[in-house]
Amino acid sequence: MASSRATDIMTGLRVLKAGSGERWAAEQYRGASRHAADAGIVTAERSGRVQGIGSLGMAVVLALVLLAAGYRVLAGEMEIGTLVSVVGVAVFCEEPVRLITAMVSIFARSHGAA
């Protein structure tokens, strides 16, 4: 909206100057620009929250897997090699979840830009 306002102002600049409408045009552009900046800040804040929640969620899941598997090793129900395998699979599954949270963040930014 701000860029279309700027384009309209630049297209009709001669008419605006002739009619002393420069102040009005500047106020219109400032309002649109302020609105765009506010929307960008809100989008960035929400994107950060989504990524933070995704990272925190995966950290909690990895910690729980490590604790559960470690307990089973200490109890003698599982070997060390199995523990390494379980933790490796859990870490391997972290990337798809991180990509999903990144897609949500990208969708939010593209929706805000639209």
Biopython code that builds the backbone (N, CA, C, O; Angstrom):
import numpy as np
from Bio.PDB.StructureBuilder import StructureBuilder

atoms = [
    (1, "MET", "N", (0.820, -1.180, 0.000)),
    (1, "MET", "CA", (0.000, 0.000, 0.000)),
    (1, "MET", "C", (0.873, 1.257, 0.000)),
    (1, "MET", "O", (0.581, 2.233, -0.691)),
    (2, "ALA", "N", (1.947, 1.212, 0.786)),
    (2, "ALA", "CA", (2.841, 2.373, 0.845)),
    (2, "ALA", "C", (3.512, 2.612, -0.501)),
    (2, "ALA", "O", (3.649, 3.757, -0.933)),
    (3, "SER", "N", (3.932, 1.537, -1.167)),
    (3, "SER", "CA", (4.592, 1.717, -2.463)),
    (3, "SER", "C", (3.605, 2.203, -3.524)),
    (3, "SER", "O", (3.971, 2.992, -4.395)),
    (4, "SER", "N", (2.354, 1.736, -3.455)),
    (4, "SER", "CA", (1.371, 2.237, -4.427)),
    (4, "SER", "C", (1.050, 3.699, -4.160)),
    (4, "SER", "O", (0.830, 4.462, -5.100)),
    (5, "ARG", "N", (1.020, 4.103, -2.886)),
    (5, "ARG", "CA", (0.825, 5.530, -2.558)),
    (5, "ARG", "C", (1.969, 6.366, -3.111)),
    (5, "ARG", "O", (1.750, 7.429, -3.692)),
    (6, "ALA", "N", (3.196, 5.875, -2.924)),
    (6, "ALA", "CA", (4.355, 6.607, -3.424)),
    (6, "ALA", "C", (4.306, 6.714, -4.941)),
    (6, "ALA", "O", (4.632, 7.765, -5.494)),
    (7, "THR", "N", (3.911, 5.661, -5.613)),
    (7, "THR", "CA", (3.794, 5.698, -7.066)),
    (7, "THR", "C", (2.736, 6.702, -7.505)),
    (7, "THR", "O", (2.957, 7.482, -8.431)),
    (8, "ASP", "N", (1.589, 6.679, -6.838)),
    (8, "ASP", "CA", (0.532, 7.638, -7.164)),
    (8, "ASP", "C", (0.990, 9.072, -6.947)),
    (8, "ASP", "O", (0.698, 9.950, -7.758)),
    (9, "ILE", "N", (1.705, 9.310, -5.859)),
    (9, "ILE", "CA", (2.187, 10.659, -5.558)),
    (9, "ILE", "C", (3.190, 11.108, -6.610)),
    (9, "ILE", "O", (3.130, 12.238, -7.095)),
    (10, "MET", "N", (4.111, 10.219, -6.958)),
    (10, "MET", "CA", (5.127, 10.600, -7.945)),
    (10, "MET", "C", (4.505, 10.810, -9.321)),
    (10, "MET", "O", (4.957, 11.663, -10.084)),
    (11, "THR", "N", (3.473, 10.037, -9.638)),
    (11, "THR", "CA", (2.808, 10.202, -10.931)),
    (11, "THR", "C", (2.094, 11.538, -11.005)),
    (11, "THR", "O", (2.118, 12.199, -12.043)),
    (12, "GLY", "N", (1.463, 11.939, -9.922)),
    (12, "GLY", "CA", (0.697, 13.187, -9.922)),
    (12, "GLY", "C", (1.387, 14.321, -9.206)),
    (12, "GLY", "O", (0.724, 15.229, -8.705)),
    (13, "LEU", "N", (2.724, 14.289, -9.145)),
    (13, "LEU", "CA", (3.460, 15.296, -8.392)),
    (13, "LEU", "C", (3.242, 16.706, -8.929)),
    (13, "LEU", "O", (3.107, 17.645, -8.144)),
    (14, "ARG", "N", (3.206, 16.872, -10.233)),
    (14, "ARG", "CA", (2.995, 18.214, -10.806)),
    (14, "ARG", "C", (1.631, 18.762, -10.404)),
    (14, "ARG", "O", (1.495, 19.936, -10.059)),
    (15, "VAL", "N", (0.632, 17.899, -10.453)),
    (15, "VAL", "CA", (-0.722, 18.334, -10.080)),
    (15, "VAL", "C", (-0.770, 18.670, -8.594)),
    (15, "VAL", "O", (-1.394, 19.655, -8.199)),
    (16, "LEU", "N", (-0.121, 17.862, -7.777)),
    (16, "LEU", "CA", (-0.103, 18.123, -6.341)),
    (16, "LEU", "C", (0.586, 19.445, -6.026)),
    (16, "LEU", "O", (0.118, 20.206, -5.179)),
    (17, "LYS", "N", (1.695, 19.720, -6.703)),
    (17, "LYS", "CA", (2.401, 20.984, -6.475)),
    (17, "LYS", "C", (1.548, 22.166, -6.919)),
    (17, "LYS", "O", (1.511, 23.205, -6.260)),
    (18, "ALA", "N", (0.875, 21.992, -8.030)),
    (18, "ALA", "CA", (0.040, 23.088, -8.537)),
    (18, "ALA", "C", (-1.119, 23.373, -7.598)),
    (18, "ALA", "O", (-1.512, 24.530, -7.446)),
    (19, "GLY", "N", (-1.666, 22.369, -6.976)),
    (19, "GLY", "CA", (-2.809, 22.541, -6.082)),
    (19, "GLY", "C", (-2.424, 22.622, -4.623)),
    (19, "GLY", "O", (-3.298, 22.565, -3.758)),
    (20, "SER", "N", (-1.145, 22.754, -4.321)),
    (20, "SER", "CA", (-0.631, 22.813, -2.945)),
    (20, "SER", "C", (-1.058, 21.586, -2.138)),
    (20, "SER", "O", (-1.437, 21.706, -0.972)),
    (21, "GLY", "N", (-0.995, 20.426, -2.752)),
    (21, "GLY", "CA", (-1.392, 19.194, -2.089)),
    (21, "GLY", "C", (-0.220, 18.367, -1.605)),
    (21, "GLY", "O", (-0.383, 17.195, -1.265)),
    (22, "GLU", "N", (0.958, 18.965, -1.569)),
    (22, "GLU", "CA", (2.141, 18.210, -1.157)),
    (22, "GLU", "C", (2.041, 17.748, 0.295)),
    (22, "GLU", "O", (2.394, 16.612, 0.610)),
    (23, "ARG", "N", (1.567, 18.613, 1.169)),
    (23, "ARG", "CA", (1.456, 18.255, 2.584)),
    (23, "ARG", "C", (0.459, 17.102, 2.761)),
    (23, "ARG", "O", (0.724, 16.155, 3.501)),
    (24, "TRP", "N", (-0.675, 17.189, 2.085)),
    (24, "TRP", "CA", (-1.685, 16.127, 2.168)),
    (24, "TRP", "C", (-1.102, 14.802, 1.667)),
    (24, "TRP", "O", (-1.297, 13.757, 2.288)),
    (25, "ALA", "N", (-0.383, 14.856, 0.534)),
    (25, "ALA", "CA", (0.200, 13.641, -0.036)),
    (25, "ALA", "C", (1.249, 13.053, 0.906)),
    (25, "ALA", "O", (1.331, 11.835, 1.067)),
    (26, "ALA", "N", (2.045, 13.914, 1.522)),
    (26, "ALA", "CA", (3.064, 13.438, 2.454)),
    (26, "ALA", "C", (2.412, 12.773, 3.670)),
    (26, "ALA", "O", (2.895, 11.748, 4.151)),
    (27, "GLU", "N", (1.328, 13.350, 4.161)),
    (27, "GLU", "CA", (0.621, 12.761, 5.302)),
    (27, "GLU", "C", (0.015, 11.404, 4.928)),
    (27, "GLU", "O", (0.047, 10.462, 5.719)),
    (28, "GLN", "N", (-0.534, 11.316, 3.722)),
    (28, "GLN", "CA", (-1.100, 10.046, 3.265)),
    (28, "GLN", "C", (-0.017, 8.970, 3.172)),
    (28, "GLN", "O", (-0.221, 7.825, 3.572)),
    (29, "TYR", "N", (1.136, 9.366, 2.635)),
    (29, "TYR", "CA", (2.228, 8.397, 2.511)),
    (29, "TYR", "C", (2.754, 7.997, 3.887)),
    (29, "TYR", "O", (3.016, 6.817, 4.125)),
    (30, "ARG", "N", (2.913, 8.958, 4.795)),
    (30, "ARG", "CA", (3.392, 8.641, 6.143)),
    (30, "ARG", "C", (2.463, 7.653, 6.845)),
    (30, "ARG", "O", (2.915, 6.723, 7.513)),
    (31, "GLY", "N", (1.168, 7.868, 6.685)),
    (31, "GLY", "CA", (0.201, 6.948, 7.307)),
    (31, "GLY", "C", (0.318, 5.536, 6.751)),
    (31, "GLY", "O", (0.321, 4.565, 7.507)),
    (32, "ALA", "N", (0.415, 5.423, 5.437)),
    (32, "ALA", "CA", (0.549, 4.100, 4.810)),
    (32, "ALA", "C", (1.879, 3.453, 5.184)),
    (32, "ALA", "O", (1.943, 2.246, 5.421)),
    (33, "SER", "N", (2.932, 4.253, 5.236)),
    (33, "SER", "CA", (4.248, 3.731, 5.583)),
    (33, "SER", "C", (4.276, 3.272, 7.042)),
    (33, "SER", "O", (4.842, 2.224, 7.351)),
    (34, "ARG", "N", (3.675, 4.044, 7.930)),
    (34, "ARG", "CA", (3.610, 3.674, 9.345)),
    (34, "ARG", "C", (2.834, 2.366, 9.525)),
    (34, "ARG", "O", (3.228, 1.494, 10.300)),
    (35, "HIS", "N", (1.731, 2.253, 8.796)),
    (35, "HIS", "CA", (0.925, 1.036, 8.868)),
    (35, "HIS", "C", (1.727, -0.173, 8.379)),
    (35, "HIS", "O", (1.669, -1.241, 8.987)),
    (36, "ALA", "N", (2.468, -0.009, 7.293)),
    (36, "ALA", "CA", (3.297, -1.100, 6.760)),
    (36, "ALA", "C", (4.404, -1.475, 7.741)),
    (36, "ALA", "O", (4.702, -2.656, 7.920)),
    (37, "ALA", "N", (5.012, -0.477, 8.374)),
    (37, "ALA", "CA", (6.072, -0.760, 9.348)),
    (37, "ALA", "C", (5.511, -1.498, 10.561)),
    (37, "ALA", "O", (6.128, -2.443, 11.053)),
    (38, "ASP", "N", (4.359, -1.075, 11.038)),
    (38, "ASP", "CA", (3.730, -1.758, 12.180)),
    (38, "ASP", "C", (3.396, -3.211, 11.837)),
    (38, "ASP", "O", (3.616, -4.115, 12.644)),
    (39, "ALA", "N", (2.866, -3.423, 10.638)),
    (39, "ALA", "CA", (2.542, -4.791, 10.216)),
    (39, "ALA", "C", (3.806, -5.641, 10.104)),
    (39, "ALA", "O", (3.784, -6.825, 10.441)),
    (40, "GLY", "N", (4.894, -5.057, 9.641)),
    (40, "GLY", "CA", (6.159, -5.783, 9.553)),
    (40, "GLY", "C", (6.698, -6.169, 10.915)),
    (40, "GLY", "O", (7.238, -7.261, 11.091)),
    (41, "ILE", "N", (6.552, -5.278, 11.875)),
    (41, "ILE", "CA", (7.017, -5.571, 13.235)),
    (41, "ILE", "C", (6.193, -6.698, 13.849)),
    (41, "ILE", "O", (6.744, -7.605, 14.473)),
    (42, "VAL", "N", (4.884, -6.641, 13.675)),
    (42, "VAL", "CA", (4.018, -7.690, 14.211)),
    (42, "VAL", "C", (4.344, -9.032, 13.561)),
    (42, "VAL", "O", (4.408, -10.056, 14.243)),
    (43, "THR", "N", (4.548, -9.028, 12.258)),
    (43, "THR", "CA", (4.878, -10.266, 11.546)),
    (43, "THR", "C", (6.207, -10.842, 12.027)),
    (43, "THR", "O", (6.316, -12.046, 12.256)),
    (44, "ALA", "N", (7.208, -9.989, 12.180)),
    (44, "ALA", "CA", (8.520, -10.465, 12.652)),
    (44, "ALA", "C", (8.424, -11.020, 14.069)),
    (44, "ALA", "O", (9.047, -12.032, 14.391)),
    (45, "GLU", "N", (7.641, -10.353, 14.912)),
    (45, "GLU", "CA", (7.493, -10.815, 16.290)),
    (45, "GLU", "C", (6.816, -12.179, 16.342)),
    (45, "GLU", "O", (7.246, -13.065, 17.081)),
    (46, "ARG", "N", (5.773, -12.340, 15.568)),
    (46, "ARG", "CA", (5.065, -13.620, 15.560)),
    (46, "ARG", "C", (5.898, -14.727, 14.920)),
    (46, "ARG", "O", (5.858, -15.874, 15.364)),
    (47, "SER", "N", (6.649, -14.384, 13.882)),
    (47, "SER", "CA", (7.532, -15.379, 13.258)),
    (47, "SER", "C", (8.592, -15.842, 14.255)),
    (47, "SER", "O", (8.910, -17.029, 14.327)),
    (48, "GLY", "N", (9.132, -14.907, 15.015)),
    (48, "GLY", "CA", (10.112, -15.259, 16.039)),
    (48, "GLY", "C", (9.530, -16.164, 17.107)),
    (48, "GLY", "O", (10.179, -17.104, 17.567)),
    (49, "ARG", "N", (8.290, -15.867, 17.500)),
    (49, "ARG", "CA", (7.631, -16.724, 18.489)),
    (49, "ARG", "C", (7.445, -18.143, 17.967)),
    (49, "ARG", "O", (7.694, -19.114, 18.682)),
    (50, "VAL", "N", (7.003, -18.257, 16.710)),
    (50, "VAL", "CA", (6.774, -19.581, 16.129)),
    (50, "VAL", "C", (8.080, -20.361, 16.073)),
    (50, "VAL", "O", (8.112, -21.538, 16.431)),
    (51, "GLN", "N", (9.152, -19.725, 15.632)),
    (51, "GLN", "CA", (10.435, -20.414, 15.559)),
    (51, "GLN", "C", (10.951, -20.766, 16.942)),
    (51, "GLN", "O", (11.524, -21.839, 17.135)),
    (52, "GLY", "N", (10.757, -19.876, 17.908)),
    (52, "GLY", "CA", (11.181, -20.157, 19.275)),
    (52, "GLY", "C", (10.423, -21.320, 19.882)),
    (52, "GLY", "O", (11.007, -22.181, 20.540)),
    (53, "ILE", "N", (9.116, -21.340, 19.659)),
    (53, "ILE", "CA", (8.301, -22.447, 20.181)),
    (53, "ILE", "C", (8.709, -23.762, 19.532)),
    (53, "ILE", "O", (8.792, -24.790, 20.204)),
    (54, "GLY", "N", (8.967, -23.732, 18.220)),
    (54, "GLY", "CA", (9.405, -24.941, 17.530)),
    (54, "GLY", "C", (10.733, -25.448, 18.050)),
    (54, "GLY", "O", (10.902, -26.649, 18.259)),
    (55, "SER", "N", (11.682, -24.542, 18.261)),
    (55, "SER", "CA", (12.993, -24.945, 18.781)),
    (55, "SER", "C", (12.893, -25.459, 20.213)),
    (55, "SER", "O", (13.519, -26.457, 20.572)),
    (56, "LEU", "N", (12.096, -24.765, 21.027)),
    (56, "LEU", "CA", (11.918, -25.205, 22.405)),
    (56, "LEU", "C", (11.230, -26.565, 22.459)),
    (56, "LEU", "O", (11.609, -27.423, 23.256)),
    (57, "GLY", "N", (10.238, -26.760, 21.626)),
    (57, "GLY", "CA", (9.538, -28.044, 21.589)),
    (57, "GLY", "C", (10.467, -29.182, 21.221)),
    (57, "GLY", "O", (10.438, -30.247, 21.837)),
    (58, "MET", "N", (11.294, -28.948, 20.210)),
    (58, "MET", "CA", (12.229, -30.007, 19.812)),
    (58, "MET", "C", (13.274, -30.257, 20.892)),
    (58, "MET", "O", (13.676, -31.402, 21.099)),
    (59, "ALA", "N", (13.720, -29.219, 21.580)),
    (59, "ALA", "CA", (14.692, -29.404, 22.650)),
    (59, "ALA", "C", (14.084, -30.232, 23.783)),
    (59, "ALA", "O", (14.748, -31.097, 24.353)),
    (60, "VAL", "N", (12.828, -29.962, 24.101)),
    (60, "VAL", "CA", (12.151, -30.726, 25.157)),
    (60, "VAL", "C", (11.995, -32.193, 24.743)),
    (60, "VAL", "O", (12.228, -33.100, 25.542)),
    (61, "VAL", "N", (11.600, -32.412, 23.489)),
    (61, "VAL", "CA", (11.444, -33.790, 23.008)),
    (61, "VAL", "C", (12.782, -34.527, 23.049)),
    (61, "VAL", "O", (12.850, -35.669, 23.503)),
    (62, "LEU", "N", (13.840, -33.879, 22.577)),
    (62, "LEU", "CA", (15.159, -34.523, 22.601)),
    (62, "LEU", "C", (15.606, -34.818, 24.032)),
    (62, "LEU", "O", (16.174, -35.876, 24.301)),
    (63, "ALA", "N", (15.352, -33.884, 24.949)),
    (63, "ALA", "CA", (15.722, -34.110, 26.347)),
    (63, "ALA", "C", (14.944, -35.279, 26.942)),
    (63, "ALA", "O", (15.507, -36.101, 27.664)),
    (64, "LEU", "N", (13.661, -35.351, 26.640)),
    (64, "LEU", "CA", (12.852, -36.465, 27.157)),
    (64, "LEU", "C", (13.305, -37.801, 26.585)),
    (64, "LEU", "O", (13.368, -38.797, 27.306)),
    (65, "VAL", "N", (13.620, -37.828, 25.300)),
    (65, "VAL", "CA", (14.112, -39.068, 24.681)),
    (65, "VAL", "C", (15.433, -39.476, 25.326)),
    (65, "VAL", "O", (15.642, -40.647, 25.641)),
    (66, "LEU", "N", (16.315, -38.512, 25.518)),
    (66, "LEU", "CA", (17.610, -38.812, 26.122)),
    (66, "LEU", "C", (17.446, -39.304, 27.565)),
    (66, "LEU", "O", (18.112, -40.254, 27.976)),
    (67, "LEU", "N", (16.571, -38.667, 28.322)),
    (67, "LEU", "CA", (16.348, -39.099, 29.704)),
    (67, "LEU", "C", (15.732, -40.494, 29.766)),
    (67, "LEU", "O", (16.169, -41.332, 30.554)),
    (68, "ALA", "N", (14.723, -40.745, 28.942)),
    (68, "ALA", "CA", (14.073, -42.057, 28.950)),
    (68, "ALA", "C", (15.040, -43.147, 28.513)),
    (68, "ALA", "O", (15.108, -44.213, 29.125)),
    (69, "ALA", "N", (15.791, -42.870, 27.446)),
    (69, "ALA", "CA", (16.743, -43.878, 26.959)),
    (69, "ALA", "C", (17.876, -44.067, 27.960)),
    (69, "ALA", "O", (18.337, -45.189, 28.169)),
    (70, "GLY", "N", (18.331, -42.977, 28.583)),
    (70, "GLY", "CA", (19.387, -43.093, 29.592)),
    (70, "GLY", "C", (18.940, -43.897, 30.795)),
    (70, "GLY", "O", (19.709, -44.683, 31.347)),
    (71, "TYR", "N", (17.708, -43.700, 31.196)),
    (71, "TYR", "CA", (17.166, -44.475, 32.310)),
    (71, "TYR", "C", (17.119, -45.964, 31.972)),
    (71, "TYR", "O", (17.426, -46.814, 32.808)),
    (72, "ARG", "N", (16.733, -46.260, 30.743)),
    (72, "ARG", "CA", (16.665, -47.682, 30.337)),
    (72, "ARG", "C", (18.059, -48.305, 30.282)),
    (72, "ARG", "O", (18.229, -49.484, 30.591)),
    (73, "VAL", "N", (19.061, -47.506, 29.885)),
    (73, "VAL", "CA", (20.437, -48.030, 29.878)),
    (73, "VAL", "C", (20.887, -48.297, 31.308)),
    (73, "VAL", "O", (21.472, -49.342, 31.592)),
    (74, "LEU", "N", (20.620, -47.363, 32.202)),
    (74, "LEU", "CA", (21.013, -47.547, 33.600)),
    (74, "LEU", "C", (20.274, -48.713, 34.253)),
    (74, "LEU", "O", (20.820, -49.388, 35.126)),
    (75, "ALA", "N", (19.037, -48.948, 33.829)),
    (75, "ALA", "CA", (18.257, -50.063, 34.370)),
    (75, "ALA", "C", (18.660, -51.393, 33.748)),
    (75, "ALA", "O", (18.204, -52.443, 34.200)),
    (76, "GLY", "N", (19.498, -51.370, 32.730)),
    (76, "GLY", "CA", (19.955, -52.588, 32.087)),
    (76, "GLY", "C", (19.006, -53.121, 31.028)),
    (76, "GLY", "O", (19.177, -54.250, 30.567)),
    (77, "GLU", "N", (18.024, -52.350, 30.634)),
    (77, "GLU", "CA", (17.050, -52.777, 29.629)),
    (77, "GLU", "C", (17.518, -52.481, 28.202)),
    (77, "GLU", "O", (16.939, -52.979, 27.236)),
    (78, "MET", "N", (18.568, -51.667, 28.077)),
    (78, "MET", "CA", (19.017, -51.247, 26.751)),
    (78, "MET", "C", (20.539, -51.116, 26.771)),
    (78, "MET", "O", (21.129, -50.798, 27.803)),
    (79, "GLU", "N", (21.166, -51.364, 25.623)),
    (79, "GLU", "CA", (22.619, -51.237, 25.497)),
    (79, "GLU", "C", (22.983, -49.801, 25.113)),
    (79, "GLU", "O", (22.134, -49.026, 24.672)),
    (80, "ILE", "N", (24.245, -49.470, 25.287)),
    (80, "ILE", "CA", (24.736, -48.135, 24.940)),
    (80, "ILE", "C", (24.577, -47.863, 23.444)),
    (80, "ILE", "O", (24.222, -46.752, 23.051)),
    (81, "GLY", "N", (24.835, -48.860, 22.617)),
    (81, "GLY", "CA", (24.691, -48.686, 21.164)),
    (81, "GLY", "C", (23.262, -48.364, 20.772)),
    (81, "GLY", "O", (23.028, -47.572, 19.860)),
    (82, "THR", "N", (22.316, -48.968, 21.449)),
    (82, "THR", "CA", (20.904, -48.668, 21.186)),
    (82, "THR", "C", (20.571, -47.244, 21.610)),
    (82, "THR", "O", (19.807, -46.546, 20.944)),
    (83, "LEU", "N", (21.159, -46.824, 22.734)),
    (83, "LEU", "CA", (20.971, -45.433, 23.186)),
    (83, "LEU", "C", (21.462, -44.456, 22.131)),
    (83, "LEU", "O", (20.777, -43.483, 21.815)),
    (84, "VAL", "N", (22.630, -44.707, 21.591)),
    (84, "VAL", "CA", (23.184, -43.833, 20.546)),
    (84, "VAL", "C", (22.270, -43.829, 19.325)),
    (84, "VAL", "O", (22.046, -42.781, 18.719)),
    (85, "SER", "N", (21.745, -44.991, 18.965)),
    (85, "SER", "CA", (20.845, -45.079, 17.813)),
    (85, "SER", "C", (19.551, -44.304, 18.055)),
    (85, "SER", "O", (19.081, -43.586, 17.173)),
    (86, "VAL", "N", (18.984, -44.449, 19.237)),
    (86, "VAL", "CA", (17.726, -43.756, 19.558)),
    (86, "VAL", "C", (17.925, -42.246, 19.535)),
    (86, "VAL", "O", (17.110, -41.514, 18.973)),
    (87, "VAL", "N", (19.000, -41.787, 20.142)),
    (87, "VAL", "CA", (19.274, -40.346, 20.144)),
    (87, "VAL", "C", (19.569, -39.861, 18.722)),
    (87, "VAL", "O", (19.164, -38.759, 18.350)),
    (88, "GLY", "N", (20.261, -40.662, 17.935)),
    (88, "GLY", "CA", (20.532, -40.287, 16.542)),
    (88, "GLY", "C", (19.259, -40.144, 15.724)),
    (88, "GLY", "O", (19.130, -39.211, 14.933)),
    (89, "VAL", "N", (18.320, -41.063, 15.911)),
    (89, "VAL", "CA", (17.040, -40.972, 15.196)),
    (89, "VAL", "C", (16.262, -39.738, 15.655)),
    (89, "VAL", "O", (15.646, -39.052, 14.841)),
    (90, "ALA", "N", (16.291, -39.460, 16.951)),
    (90, "ALA", "CA", (15.581, -38.279, 17.464)),
    (90, "ALA", "C", (16.173, -36.994, 16.886)),
    (90, "ALA", "O", (15.433, -36.081, 16.521)),
    (91, "VAL", "N", (17.485, -36.922, 16.801)),
    (91, "VAL", "CA", (18.135, -35.744, 16.218)),
    (91, "VAL", "C", (17.836, -35.653, 14.721)),
    (91, "VAL", "O", (17.642, -34.563, 14.183)),
    (92, "PHE", "N", (17.799, -36.814, 14.052)),
    (92, "PHE", "CA", (17.483, -36.833, 12.629)),
    (92, "PHE", "C", (16.075, -36.304, 12.368)),
    (92, "PHE", "O", (15.842, -35.627, 11.366)),
    (93, "CYS", "N", (15.137, -36.609, 13.261)),
    (93, "CYS", "CA", (13.750, -36.145, 13.098)),
    (93, "CYS", "C", (13.583, -34.673, 13.434)),
    (93, "CYS", "O", (12.530, -34.095, 13.163)),
    (94, "GLU", "N", (14.603, -34.058, 14.021)),
    (94, "GLU", "CA", (14.520, -32.646, 14.383)),
    (94, "GLU", "C", (14.442, -31.754, 13.144)),
    (94, "GLU", "O", (13.710, -30.764, 13.146)),
    (95, "GLU", "N", (15.171, -32.083, 12.106)),
    (95, "GLU", "CA", (15.211, -31.230, 10.909)),
    (95, "GLU", "C", (13.855, -31.088, 10.221)),
    (95, "GLU", "O", (13.487, -29.964, 9.881)),
    (96, "PRO", "N", (13.084, -32.165, 9.994)),
    (96, "PRO", "CA", (11.763, -31.963, 9.386)),
    (96, "PRO", "C", (10.848, -31.086, 10.226)),
    (96, "PRO", "O", (10.079, -30.295, 9.679)),
    (97, "VAL", "N", (10.917, -31.214, 11.537)),
    (97, "VAL", "CA", (10.085, -30.365, 12.398)),
    (97, "VAL", "C", (10.542, -28.916, 12.298)),
    (97, "VAL", "O", (9.710, -28.009, 12.281)),
    (98, "ARG", "N", (11.826, -28.688, 12.232)),
    (98, "ARG", "CA", (12.359, -27.328, 12.086)),
    (98, "ARG", "C", (11.914, -26.728, 10.736)),
    (98, "ARG", "O", (11.593, -25.542, 10.655)),
    (99, "LEU", "N", (11.899, -27.548, 9.697)),
    (99, "LEU", "CA", (11.436, -27.070, 8.393)),
    (99, "LEU", "C", (9.954, -26.708, 8.422)),
    (99, "LEU", "O", (9.542, -25.732, 7.795)),
    (100, "ILE", "N", (9.161, -27.482, 9.138)),
    (100, "ILE", "CA", (7.729, -27.177, 9.241)),
    (100, "ILE", "C", (7.517, -25.851, 9.958)),
    (100, "ILE", "O", (6.702, -25.037, 9.522)),
    (101, "THR", "N", (8.238, -25.622, 11.052)),
    (101, "THR", "CA", (8.089, -24.338, 11.749)),
    (101, "THR", "C", (8.606, -23.195, 10.892)),
    (101, "THR", "O", (8.066, -22.091, 10.953)),
    (102, "ALA", "N", (9.639, -23.433, 10.096)),
    (102, "ALA", "CA", (10.128, -22.395, 9.186)),
    (102, "ALA", "C", (9.093, -22.091, 8.106)),
    (102, "ALA", "O", (8.929, -20.938, 7.710)),
    (103, "MET", "N", (8.395, -23.122, 7.629)),
    (103, "MET", "CA", (7.354, -22.895, 6.619)),
    (103, "MET", "C", (6.221, -22.058, 7.191)),
    (103, "MET", "O", (5.682, -21.195, 6.498)),
    (104, "VAL", "N", (5.854, -22.298, 8.438)),
    (104, "VAL", "CA", (4.808, -21.492, 9.075)),
    (104, "VAL", "C", (5.262, -20.044, 9.164)),
    (104, "VAL", "O", (4.477, -19.131, 8.908)),
    (105, "SER", "N", (6.509, -19.829, 9.520)),
    (105, "SER", "CA", (7.052, -18.473, 9.614)),
    (105, "SER", "C", (7.083, -17.793, 8.252)),
    (105, "SER", "O", (6.732, -16.618, 8.137)),
    (106, "ILE", "N", (7.497, -18.518, 7.222)),
    (106, "ILE", "CA", (7.540, -17.951, 5.867)),
    (106, "ILE", "C", (6.135, -17.627, 5.376)),
    (106, "ILE", "O", (5.920, -16.600, 4.733)),
    (107, "PHE", "N", (5.184, -18.499, 5.677)),
    (107, "PHE", "CA", (3.798, -18.236, 5.304)),
    (107, "PHE", "C", (3.289, -16.970, 5.973)),
    (107, "PHE", "O", (2.600, -16.171, 5.339)),
    (108, "ALA", "N", (3.618, -16.776, 7.247)),
    (108, "ALA", "CA", (3.174, -15.580, 7.964)),
    (108, "ALA", "C", (3.760, -14.327, 7.340)),
    (108, "ALA", "O", (3.057, -13.332, 7.163)),
    (109, "ARG", "N", (5.058, -14.368, 7.001)),
    (109, "ARG", "CA", (5.677, -13.193, 6.378)),
    (109, "ARG", "C", (5.110, -12.910, 4.995)),
    (109, "ARG", "O", (4.887, -11.753, 4.638)),
    (110, "SER", "N", (4.876, -13.965, 4.213)),
    (110, "SER", "CA", (4.331, -13.744, 2.868)),
    (110, "SER", "C", (2.896, -13.245, 2.948)),
    (110, "SER", "O", (2.475, -12.440, 2.117)),
    (111, "HIS", "N", (2.142, -13.711, 3.936)),
    (111, "HIS", "CA", (0.776, -13.225, 4.116)),
    (111, "HIS", "C", (0.790, -11.748, 4.503)),
    (111, "HIS", "O", (-0.028, -10.962, 4.026)),
    (112, "GLY", "N", (1.726, -11.385, 5.369)),
    (112, "GLY", "CA", (1.859, -9.971, 5.754)),
    (112, "GLY", "C", (2.296, -9.100, 4.590)),
    (112, "GLY", "O", (1.843, -7.964, 4.452)),
    (113, "ALA", "N", (3.174, -9.631, 3.755)),
    (113, "ALA", "CA", (3.631, -8.864, 2.591)),
    (113, "ALA", "C", (2.541, -8.706, 1.545)),
    (113, "ALA", "O", (2.487, -7.704, 0.832)),
    (114, "ALA", "N", (1.673, -9.707, 1.464)),
    (114, "ALA", "CA", (0.582, -9.649, 0.480)),
    (114, "ALA", "C", (-0.400, -8.584, 0.893)),
    (114, "ALA", "O", (-1.398, -8.365, 0.207)),
]
sb = StructureBuilder()
sb.init_structure("model")
sb.init_model(0)
sb.init_chain("A")
sb.init_seg("    ")
for serial, (resi, resn, name, xyz) in enumerate(atoms, 1):
    if name == "N":
        sb.init_residue(resn, " ", resi, " ")
    sb.init_atom(name, np.array(xyz, "f"), 0.0, 1.0, " ", f" {name:<3s}", serial, name[0])
structure = sb.get_structure()
